[in-house]
Amino acid sequence: MSREKPPSGAELAEAFMRTTHALRRFAGQPYTRRGWSPSRVLLMLAVQEAGTPRMGELKAKLGVTGRSITSLVDGLEDEGLLRRRDDAEDRRSIRLEITPKGEEHLGEIKALHDAHAEATFDVLSDAEKTALLDVLDRLRDRVGE
């Protein structure tokens, strides 16, 4: 598609937001086909990344309410994927840890994610992938300042 003039910043921002929204919806498809909510997947990944986080830390990181995180943790604990444990440093806090069954589940999440991400971006050539990553890094550096 040929344009008479380069797109404006507003046009680029709008296109980026539409694409981000579509990518988020598309990224959740392999999990929803298995009956897993994106919230569940994000919580498992956040616990894995943090080690044995306090529930309150995850609530803030994921931007969810206390009631939501409790409900998610209850479900994952019932399935044997997460375990609550007392916090030795603060008796009022509960820490979360991933069980061995949860580690297997995370392996499945990662395999689904990797395969889906490859399929998502296989429309781009290697040069386009490299250029896109460069552009995204520059934009992140710009707005992160």
ZIRA-V452966 format. One line per field, one symbol per residue. burial: I if it has 9 or more other C-alpha atoms within 8 Angstrom, else O. Layout:
burial: ???
This chain:
burial: OOOOOOOOOOOIOOOOOOOOOOOOOOIIOIIIOOOIIIOIIIIIIIIIOOOIIIIOOIIOOOOOOOOOIOOIIOOIIOOIIIIIOOIOOOOOIIIIIIIOIIIOIIOOIOOIIOOIIOOOOOOOOOOOIOOOOOOOOOOOOOOOO
